[in-house]
Amino acid sequence: MDAVERVRQLIEIMSSNDLAELEVDEPDLRIKLRRNVPIQYSPPPGLAYAALPPQGSVPPQTALQVPGLGGEPGGPVHDNTLLEITSPMVGTFYRSSSPGAEPYVSIGTEVDPETVVCIIEAMKVMNEMKAEVPGTVVEILVEDGEPVEFGQVLFLLEPIAE
């Protein structure tokens, strides 16, 4: 089989299995194929964002209890109006597109639903994560290069009042 036919075969495998990336390293062929497919983020089932209080009302002064964030005596306490951005998968968290590059977001950055906030690398595939909600980043809870779990809170956002 010639190289062109092998590449066609690999493209067919990618299409039929809905793969975004495929890498082959054989003695006579080394190729990495990547489709330009936008990353779709769906919040895990049961994830609910805190609602904005009605205009003119005073928000309650209760703390949001999030596992791993504290809430114990002496631990950090977060206002329950903050929005959480959680990891949709297990992987490695990266704040920027490459080592040494500027982070996608920092504390104080205003984001909209389409803003890329980080990359989660899973099985050698870089998955861009979008904010999915408008807000201002008030806390980044994970360090660059750290492993993250499914559902782990990565960012806290202050909602933008409309």
Secondary structure, DSSP 8 states (H G I E B T S, - for coil): --HHHHHHHHHHHHHHTT-SEEEEEETTEEEEEE----------TT--------TT------EE--TTS--STTS--EETT-EEEE-SSSEEEESSSSTTS--S--TT-EE-TT-EEEEEEETTEEEEEE--S-EEEEEE-S-TT-EE-TT-EEEEEEE---
